[in-house]
């Protein structure tokens, strides 16, 4: 795909090398990389056009007809017949950039993703600068921004207690969030489905979100009940709560992975969308993200134990497992929770333990000759583990929501650790699957709309004013795709397969993928709130 520089470029480079006619500072018409003749989707949703794109250092410096404008480059890439798009932004990611085995971000780069949003589900800790400094020292393959989390704050201040905070604890929770915001967090994230966030009243979260609002922050929520929560508030009430938390505190709101859960909510996406659209109509900045799969992934404890059973932490949970009266209640409530999720045959382990990996809860319990609740407790005694809930999302709901102008894209994916043989395919294929299935094959959305959902729309929502678009002056986060080959290869049975059709990826002007192969560059940077790179000239 890469071709050698044309004679004019070679002559310019030779003169520079010999100290000849060119001054020491290269003139404006010399770029580092020039992509020739690509089909540009600029991230705005506008129709594509054929143009050249010039990059110097970490910026796009020209988009247009380079020859007539006098542009040359040290490195020229033939992009004819290929799509040139902004690097994609994963709005809800679990990329393991802190780990040596995950910091290159390859599963994400192979989808064209150049920026990951982390600290989601309420899990973001508040020592933002220390984490960013670690990334600067060790290098990361993607740009990354983080939220400070409500669940992290509650764990730090109250542990896993199921009760309201005292006045002193509420002040400590707010101080926790304030530190994260002062260190550059995007805003506050919550995971109200998970303990200990599930123990919090709405007013507690509003008070914390008001701290984020002081800094111009965002509220990102894995809301309390997407439809499959045990004895939850219900899908629509949960959406209303998420909107209220942002509206009363004065922040934008993004629903992390917006999609009704459970067969009882198949076909109900329009009802959910109407709540978002009503809030937007009255001036609340509400948006959402999605991935295109019908399965979720979380952990066995979250899917099979009522939240009261987790209160106080692991030791308290294990003591409850030994109390006969409590076990009787757990037996009944675990079965009720499994029924909401489609039964034990829909709970599939993504767990490295050989007795569990790739098998369903129904199969494991049958092999052990145990009732389902007892099998759950046996597993949890050894340790919690990741599980997928198959067919929890409705294909029709997902496609309907993809057409909304406020719907962005995410993987909700975690980089698998070495030795993890089974995981959800979404960290390897969410973006390419949405492009291929929803846009290129089915035409549920057109290609410019799909690309905008992955780039410009996300950058606008986050306030990243120099990313998300193929425009002069923007950071050179770019992906070059072959639309004929764009394809997700990861499946539930073989989840760790890189996507196809991503030919080149630039992160801050450096090739992370070239001709479909990783370069080893770790050119990602930590992004402070507003998109400013840590330690850069713009900080």
C-alpha positions as CSV (number, residue, x, y, z in Angstrom):
1,X,0.0,0.0,0.0
2,X,3.0,2.3,0.6
3,X,4.8,3.7,-2.4
4,X,8.1,5.5,-2.7
5,X,8.3,9.3,-2.8
6,X,7.9,10.8,-6.3
7,X,11.0,12.4,-7.9
8,X,10.2,16.0,-6.8
9,X,10.0,14.9,-3.2
10,X,13.2,12.9,-3.5
11,X,14.9,16.0,-4.8
12,X,13.7,18.2,-2.0
13,X,14.8,15.6,0.6
14,X,18.2,15.3,-1.1
15,X,18.8,19.1,-1.0
16,X,17.9,19.1,2.7
17,X,20.3,16.3,3.4
18,X,23.1,18.0,1.6
19,X,22.5,21.4,3.3
20,X,21.7,22.8,-0.1
21,X,19.1,25.4,-1.3
22,X,16.6,24.8,1.4
23,X,16.9,26.6,4.8
24,X,17.4,24.6,8.0
25,X,13.7,25.0,8.8
26,X,11.6,23.1,6.1
27,X,9.2,25.4,4.3
28,X,5.4,25.0,5.0
29,X,4.9,22.9,1.8
30,X,7.0,20.0,3.1
31,X,5.0,17.4,5.2
32,X,6.2,14.4,7.1
33,X,3.5,12.2,5.6
34,X,1.2,12.7,2.6
35,X,-1.8,10.5,2.0
36,X,-2.7,10.7,-1.7
37,X,-6.1,10.3,-3.2
38,X,-8.0,8.9,-0.3
39,X,-11.8,9.1,0.1
40,X,-12.1,11.4,3.0
41,X,-14.9,11.0,5.7
42,X,-14.0,14.0,7.8
43,X,-16.1,13.1,10.9
44,X,-18.8,15.7,10.4
45,X,-21.3,13.3,8.7
46,X,-20.9,15.2,5.4
47,X,-20.6,13.3,2.1
48,X,-17.1,11.9,1.4
49,X,-14.7,13.6,-1.0
50,X,-11.5,12.5,-2.6
51,X,-8.5,14.5,-1.4
52,X,-4.9,14.4,-0.1
53,X,-4.1,14.7,3.6
54,X,-0.7,16.1,4.7
55,X,0.7,15.6,8.2
56,X,3.5,17.3,9.9
57,X,4.6,16.3,13.4
58,X,1.3,15.6,15.3
59,X,-1.0,17.8,13.2
60,X,-3.0,17.6,10.0
61,X,-1.6,20.6,8.0
62,X,-3.4,20.3,4.7
63,X,-6.5,18.6,3.2
64,X,-7.1,19.1,-0.6
65,X,-5.3,18.8,-3.9
66,X,-1.6,18.6,-2.7
67,X,0.0,18.8,-6.1
68,X,-1.6,22.1,-7.2
69,X,-1.0,23.5,-3.7
70,X,2.7,22.7,-3.9
71,X,2.9,20.1,-1.2
72,X,5.5,17.4,-1.0
73,X,6.4,15.0,1.8
74,X,9.2,12.9,3.2
75,X,6.8,9.9,3.2
76,X,4.0,9.4,0.6
77,X,1.3,6.9,1.0
78,X,-1.1,5.9,-1.8
79,X,-4.6,6.0,-0.3
80,X,-6.5,5.7,-3.6
81,X,-9.6,3.6,-3.2
82,X,-9.3,3.7,0.6
83,X,-11.2,5.6,3.3
84,X,-9.3,8.2,5.3
85,X,-11.2,8.8,8.6
86,X,-10.5,10.4,11.9
87,X,-9.1,8.1,14.6
88,X,-12.1,6.7,16.4
89,X,-12.9,7.5,20.0
90,X,-14.0,4.6,22.3
91,X,-16.5,6.4,24.6
92,X,-16.7,3.5,27.2
93,X,-13.5,1.4,27.3
94,X,-11.7,-0.9,29.7
95,X,-8.5,-1.0,27.7
96,X,-5.7,-2.2,30.1
97,X,-3.2,0.5,29.4
98,X,-1.6,0.2,32.8
99,X,-0.5,-3.3,32.1
100,X,2.6,-4.2,30.1
101,X,0.6,-6.7,28.1
102,X,-2.1,-4.2,27.3
103,X,-0.5,-0.8,26.8
104,X,0.0,-1.2,23.1
105,X,-3.8,-1.2,22.6
106,X,-3.6,-3.4,19.5
107,X,-7.1,-4.8,19.7
108,X,-8.4,-1.2,19.6
109,X,-5.9,0.1,17.0
110,X,-7.0,-2.7,14.6
111,X,-10.5,-1.2,14.7
112,X,-9.1,2.3,14.0
113,X,-9.5,3.5,17.6
114,X,-7.0,6.1,18.7
115,X,-8.5,7.4,21.9
116,X,-10.0,5.4,24.8
117,X,-12.2,6.9,27.6
118,X,-11.5,5.0,30.9
119,X,-12.5,5.2,34.5
120,X,-16.0,4.3,33.6
121,X,-18.7,2.3,35.5
122,X,-17.8,4.4,38.6
123,X,-14.4,2.8,38.8
124,X,-12.1,5.7,38.1
125,X,-9.7,6.5,41.0
126,X,-8.8,10.1,41.7
127,X,-5.0,10.0,41.5
128,X,-5.2,11.0,37.8
129,X,-1.9,12.7,37.5
130,X,0.0,9.7,39.0
131,X,-1.6,7.4,36.5
132,X,-0.9,9.8,33.6
133,X,2.7,10.1,34.7
134,X,3.0,6.3,34.6
135,X,1.6,6.3,31.0
136,X,4.1,9.0,29.9
137,X,7.0,7.1,31.4
138,X,6.1,3.7,30.0
139,X,4.3,4.7,26.8
140,X,0.8,3.9,25.7
141,X,-0.5,3.0,22.2
142,X,-3.7,5.0,22.5
143,X,-4.6,8.4,23.7
144,X,-6.6,8.1,26.9
145,X,-8.8,10.2,29.2
146,X,-10.4,9.2,32.5
147,X,-13.3,9.9,34.7
148,X,-13.2,9.9,38.5
149,X,-15.7,7.3,39.8
150,X,-18.5,7.3,42.3
151,X,-17.9,3.7,43.2
152,X,-14.2,4.3,43.7
153,X,-15.0,7.2,46.0
154,X,-17.5,5.1,48.0
155,X,-15.0,2.2,48.4
156,X,-12.3,4.6,49.6
157,X,-14.6,6.4,52.1
158,X,-17.2,3.8,53.1
159,X,-16.0,0.4,51.9
160,X,-19.0,-1.7,50.8
161,X,-21.4,-0.5,53.5
162,X,-25.0,-0.5,52.4
163,X,-26.1,2.8,54.0
164,X,-26.2,6.5,53.4
165,X,-23.0,8.4,54.1
166,X,-22.8,10.6,57.3
167,X,-22.2,14.3,56.8
168,X,-18.5,13.8,57.3
169,X,-18.4,10.9,54.8
170,X,-20.4,12.9,52.2
171,X,-17.8,15.7,52.5
172,X,-15.1,13.1,52.1
173,X,-16.8,11.7,49.0
174,X,-17.0,15.2,47.5
175,X,-13.3,15.8,48.3
176,X,-12.4,12.6,46.5
177,X,-14.2,13.7,43.4
178,X,-12.7,17.2,43.7
179,X,-9.2,15.9,43.7
180,X,-9.9,13.9,40.5
181,X,-11.4,16.9,38.8
182,X,-8.5,19.1,39.8
183,X,-6.1,16.6,38.4
184,X,-7.8,16.6,35.0
185,X,-10.6,14.0,35.0
186,X,-13.4,14.4,32.4
187,X,-16.1,14.3,35.0
188,X,-17.9,11.9,37.3
189,X,-18.7,8.3,36.3
190,X,-21.1,6.1,38.1
191,X,-22.0,2.4,38.1
192,X,-25.3,2.4,40.0
193,X,-25.9,-1.2,38.9
194,X,-22.9,-2.4,40.9
195,X,-22.1,-2.4,44.6
196,X,-21.3,-0.1,46.3
197,X,-22.8,2.4,43.9
198,X,-26.1,0.6,44.0
199,X,-26.4,1.5,47.8
200,X,-26.4,5.2,47.0
201,X,-29.5,7.4,46.8
202,X,-29.9,9.7,43.8
203,X,-29.3,12.8,46.0
204,X,-25.8,11.5,47.0
205,X,-24.8,11.2,43.4
206,X,-26.2,14.6,42.5
207,X,-24.1,16.2,45.3
208,X,-21.0,14.6,43.9
209,X,-21.9,15.5,40.3
210,X,-22.2,19.2,41.4
211,X,-18.5,19.0,42.2
212,X,-17.8,17.8,38.7
213,X,-20.0,20.6,37.4
214,X,-17.8,23.2,39.1
215,X,-15.0,22.2,36.7
216,X,-17.1,21.9,33.5
217,X,-17.3,18.1,33.9
218,X,-19.5,15.4,32.4
219,X,-21.6,12.8,34.1
220,X,-21.1,9.3,32.6
221,X,-23.4,6.6,33.9
222,X,-23.8,2.8,33.9
223,X,-27.3,3.6,35.1
224,X,-29.1,1.7,37.9
225,X,-31.4,-0.5,35.9
226,X,-31.1,-1.2,32.1
227,X,-33.9,-3.6,32.5
228,X,-32.3,-6.7,33.9
229,X,-31.6,-5.6,37.5
230,X,-33.1,-7.7,40.3
231,X,-36.0,-5.8,41.9
232,X,-34.7,-2.7,40.2
233,X,-36.4,0.6,39.5
234,X,-37.1,-0.4,35.9
235,X,-35.7,0.8,32.6
236,X,-37.5,4.1,32.2
237,X,-37.1,5.2,35.8
238,X,-33.4,4.4,35.6
239,X,-33.0,6.6,32.5
240,X,-35.0,9.4,34.2
241,X,-32.7,9.2,37.2
242,X,-29.6,9.4,35.0
243,X,-30.9,12.5,33.3
244,X,-32.0,14.0,36.6
245,X,-28.5,13.6,38.1
246,X,-27.0,15.6,35.2
247,X,-29.8,18.1,34.9
248,X,-29.9,19.1,38.6
249,X,-26.1,19.2,38.9
250,X,-25.6,21.1,35.6
251,X,-23.5,18.7,33.6
252,X,-23.9,16.9,30.3
253,X,-25.0,13.2,30.6
254,X,-23.8,10.2,28.7
255,X,-25.4,6.8,29.2
256,X,-22.4,4.4,28.9
257,X,-24.0,1.6,26.8
258,X,-27.6,2.6,26.2
259,X,-29.8,-0.4,25.3
260,X,-32.8,-2.1,27.0
261,X,-31.8,-5.4,28.6
262,X,-33.9,-8.6,28.7
263,X,-36.4,-10.3,26.5
264,X,-39.2,-8.4,28.3
265,X,-37.7,-5.2,26.9
266,X,-37.2,-6.3,23.3
267,X,-38.7,-3.6,21.0
268,X,-38.8,-1.0,23.7
269,X,-35.9,1.2,22.4
270,X,-38.2,3.9,21.1
271,X,-39.6,4.4,24.7
272,X,-36.1,4.8,26.1
273,X,-35.0,7.1,23.2
274,X,-38.0,9.4,23.8
275,X,-36.8,10.2,27.3
276,X,-33.4,11.2,26.0
277,X,-35.0,13.3,23.2
278,X,-37.4,15.0,25.6
279,X,-34.5,16.0,27.9
280,X,-32.5,17.3,24.9
281,X,-35.5,19.3,23.7
282,X,-35.5,21.1,27.1
283,X,-31.8,21.9,26.8
284,X,-30.1,19.1,28.7
285,X,-27.1,17.8,26.9
286,X,-27.8,14.1,26.9
287,X,-26.1,11.5,24.7
288,X,-25.3,7.8,24.7
289,X,-22.9,5.1,23.4
290,X,-23.5,1.6,22.1
291,X,-21.8,-1.5,20.9
292,X,-23.4,-3.8,18.3
293,X,-23.5,-7.1,20.2
294,X,-26.4,-8.9,21.8
295,X,-24.4,-10.2,24.8
296,X,-23.1,-8.3,27.8
297,X,-20.1,-9.1,30.0
298,X,-19.8,-8.4,33.7
299,X,-19.1,-10.8,36.6
300,X,-20.9,-13.7,38.2
301,X,-21.5,-12.0,41.5
302,X,-23.3,-9.0,39.8
303,X,-25.5,-11.3,37.7
304,X,-26.5,-13.9,40.4
305,X,-26.4,-12.3,43.9
306,X,-28.8,-9.6,45.1
307,X,-26.9,-6.5,46.2
308,X,-27.6,-7.0,49.9
309,X,-25.6,-10.2,49.8
310,X,-22.4,-8.3,48.8
311,X,-22.8,-5.6,51.5
312,X,-19.8,-5.3,53.8
313,X,-17.3,-7.0,51.4
314,X,-16.2,-10.5,50.6
315,X,-15.9,-11.9,54.1
316,X,-19.4,-10.8,55.0
317,X,-20.7,-12.4,51.8
318,X,-18.9,-15.7,52.6
319,X,-20.4,-15.7,56.1
320,X,-23.9,-15.3,54.6
321,X,-23.2,-18.4,52.5
322,X,-22.8,-20.5,55.7
323,X,-26.1,-19.3,57.4
324,X,-29.0,-21.8,56.6
325,X,-31.8,-19.2,56.7
326,X,-29.8,-16.8,54.5
327,X,-28.9,-19.5,52.0
328,X,-32.6,-20.3,51.6
329,X,-33.3,-16.7,50.7
330,X,-30.3,-16.7,48.3
331,X,-31.5,-19.8,46.6
332,X,-34.8,-18.2,45.7
333,X,-33.4,-14.8,44.7
334,X,-30.5,-16.2,42.6
335,X,-33.1,-18.2,40.6
336,X,-35.2,-15.1,40.2
337,X,-32.1,-13.2,38.9
338,X,-31.2,-15.9,36.5
339,X,-34.8,-15.9,35.1
340,X,-34.5,-12.2,34.3
341,X,-31.4,-12.9,32.4
342,X,-32.8,-15.7,30.3
343,X,-31.7,-18.7,32.4
344,X,-28.4,-20.3,33.4
345,X,-27.9,-21.5,29.9
346,X,-27.4,-17.8,28.9
347,X,-24.7,-17.2,31.5
348,X,-21.4,-18.1,29.8
349,X,-18.1,-18.0,31.6
350,X,-15.2,-15.8,30.2
351,X,-13.1,-17.1,33.1
352,X,-9.6,-18.6,32.8
353,X,-10.4,-21.4,35.3
354,X,-10.4,-24.6,33.2
355,X,-13.6,-26.0,34.8
356,X,-15.4,-22.8,33.8
357,X,-13.8,-21.3,30.6
358,X,-16.3,-21.2,27.7
359,X,-19.0,-23.1,29.5
360,X,-22.4,-22.0,30.6
361,X,-23.5,-21.9,34.2
362,X,-26.1,-24.6,33.4
363,X,-23.4,-26.9,32.1
364,X,-21.1,-26.4,35.1
365,X,-23.9,-27.0,37.6
366,X,-25.1,-30.1,35.8
367,X,-21.5,-31.6,35.7
368,X,-21.1,-30.9,39.4
369,X,-24.6,-32.3,40.2
370,X,-25.5,-29.2,42.1
371,X,-28.5,-26.9,42.1
372,X,-27.7,-23.7,40.3
373,X,-27.6,-21.4,43.4
374,X,-25.3,-23.8,45.1
375,X,-23.0,-24.0,42.1
376,X,-22.9,-20.2,42.0
377,X,-21.8,-20.1,45.7
378,X,-19.2,-22.7,45.1
379,X,-17.6,-20.7,42.3
380,X,-17.8,-17.4,44.3
381,X,-16.1,-19.1,47.3
382,X,-13.0,-19.5,45.0
383,X,-13.4,-16.1,43.6
384,X,-15.6,-13.9,41.4
385,X,-15.0,-14.2,37.6
386,X,-16.2,-12.7,34.3
387,X,-19.3,-14.0,32.6
388,X,-21.2,-13.1,29.5
389,X,-25.0,-12.9,29.4
390,X,-26.0,-14.1,25.9
391,X,-28.9,-12.6,24.0
392,X,-29.6,-9.9,26.6
393,X,-29.9,-7.2,24.0
394,X,-32.3,-7.2,21.1
395,X,-30.9,-6.8,17.6
396,X,-33.9,-4.6,16.6
397,X,-33.4,-2.3,19.6
398,X,-29.7,-1.9,18.8
399,X,-30.3,-1.0,15.2
400,X,-33.0,1.5,16.1
401,X,-30.8,3.3,18.5
402,X,-27.9,3.4,16.0
403,X,-30.0,5.8,13.9
404,X,-30.1,8.4,16.6
405,X,-27.9,11.5,16.1
406,X,-26.9,11.4,19.7
407,X,-25.7,7.8,19.7
408,X,-21.9,7.3,19.8
409,X,-19.9,4.1,19.8
410,X,-18.0,2.1,22.4
411,X,-16.4,-1.3,22.9
412,X,-17.1,-1.6,26.7
413,X,-14.2,-3.9,26.2
414,X,-11.4,-5.0,28.4
415,X,-8.0,-6.1,27.0
416,X,-7.8,-9.8,27.9
417,X,-4.9,-10.8,30.2
418,X,-2.4,-13.4,29.1
419,X,-3.8,-16.9,29.5
420,X,-7.4,-15.7,29.4
421,X,-8.8,-18.0,26.8
422,X,-12.3,-16.8,26.6
423,X,-13.7,-13.2,26.6
424,X,-16.3,-11.1,24.9
425,X,-15.4,-10.2,21.3
426,X,-16.2,-6.5,21.7
427,X,-12.7,-5.2,22.5
428,X,-11.6,-6.7,19.2
429,X,-14.5,-6.0,16.9
430,X,-17.2,-3.5,18.2
431,X,-16.3,-0.6,15.8
432,X,-15.6,-2.7,12.7
433,X,-18.7,-4.8,13.3
434,X,-20.9,-1.6,13.5
435,X,-19.3,-0.3,10.3
436,X,-19.6,-3.5,8.4
437,X,-23.0,-4.7,9.5
438,X,-25.0,-1.5,10.2
439,X,-23.5,0.6,7.4
440,X,-21.8,-1.3,4.7
441,X,-24.0,-4.4,4.6
442,X,-27.5,-3.5,5.9
443,X,-27.6,0.2,5.4
444,X,-29.3,0.8,8.7
445,X,-27.1,4.0,8.8
446,X,-25.0,5.4,6.1
447,X,-21.2,5.4,6.2
448,X,-20.7,9.1,7.0
449,X,-23.2,8.9,9.8
450,X,-21.5,5.8,11.2
451,X,-18.1,7.3,11.1
452,X,-19.3,10.5,12.8
453,X,-20.7,8.4,15.6
454,X,-17.2,7.1,16.2
455,X,-15.3,10.4,15.8
456,X,-16.6,14.0,15.5
457,X,-19.7,13.4,17.6
458,X,-17.6,12.0,20.4
459,X,-15.0,14.7,20.2
460,X,-17.7,17.4,20.3
461,X,-19.4,15.8,23.3
462,X,-16.1,15.5,25.2
463,X,-15.0,19.0,24.3
464,X,-11.9,17.8,22.4
465,X,-11.7,20.6,19.9
466,X,-8.6,19.4,18.0
467,X,-9.5,15.7,17.6
468,X,-12.3,13.8,15.9
469,X,-12.1,15.4,12.4
470,X,-9.9,15.3,9.3
471,X,-9.3,19.0,9.1
472,X,-6.3,21.3,8.9
473,X,-5.0,22.1,12.4
474,X,-6.4,18.9,14.0
475,X,-4.2,16.4,15.8
476,X,-3.1,13.7,13.4
477,X,-5.1,10.8,14.7
478,X,-6.1,9.1,11.5
479,X,-7.2,5.7,10.2
480,X,-7.1,4.4,6.7
481,X,-9.6,1.7,6.0
482,X,-10.3,-0.6,3.1
483,X,-14.1,-0.7,3.0
484,X,-14.1,-3.9,0.9
485,X,-12.2,-5.6,3.7
486,X,-13.5,-4.0,6.9
487,X,-14.6,-7.0,9.0
488,X,-14.7,-8.1,12.6
489,X,-13.2,-11.5,13.0
490,X,-13.7,-12.0,16.7
491,X,-16.6,-14.2,17.8
492,X,-17.9,-15.6,21.1
493,X,-16.0,-18.8,20.5
494,X,-12.8,-17.1,19.1
495,X,-12.9,-13.7,20.7
496,X,-9.2,-12.6,20.4
497,X,-9.0,-12.1,16.7
498,X,-8.0,-8.7,15.3
499,X,-10.3,-6.9,13.0
500,X,-9.5,-6.7,9.3
501,X,-9.5,-3.9,6.8
502,X,-7.6,-1.3,8.9
503,X,-4.6,-0.5,6.7
504,X,-2.9,2.4,8.5
505,X,-3.4,4.1,11.9
506,X,-1.7,7.3,13.0
507,X,-1.7,8.3,16.6
508,X,-0.5,11.9,17.1
509,X,1.2,11.7,13.7
510,X,3.1,8.5,14.3
511,X,2.2,5.2,12.5
512,X,0.9,2.7,15.0
513,X,-0.2,0.4,12.2
514,X,1.3,0.5,8.8
515,X,0.2,-1.8,5.9
516,X,-1.8,-3.7,8.5
517,X,1.1,-4.4,10.8
518,X,1.9,-2.9,14.2
519,X,5.0,-0.6,14.3
520,X,5.6,-0.9,18.0
521,X,5.1,2.9,18.4
522,X,3.6,4.0,21.7
523,X,2.5,7.4,20.5
524,X,-0.6,7.8,22.7
525,X,-0.8,10.6,25.2
526,X,-2.9,11.1,28.4
527,X,-5.6,13.7,27.8
528,X,-6.7,16.1,30.5
529,X,-10.3,17.4,30.5
530,X,-10.9,19.4,27.4
531,X,-8.5,17.2,25.4
532,X,-5.2,18.9,26.5
533,X,-2.3,16.5,26.4
534,X,-0.5,16.0,29.7
535,X,2.9,17.7,29.6
536,X,2.4,19.1,26.1
537,X,2.8,22.7,25.0
538,X,-1.0,23.1,25.3
539,X,-1.2,22.1,29.0
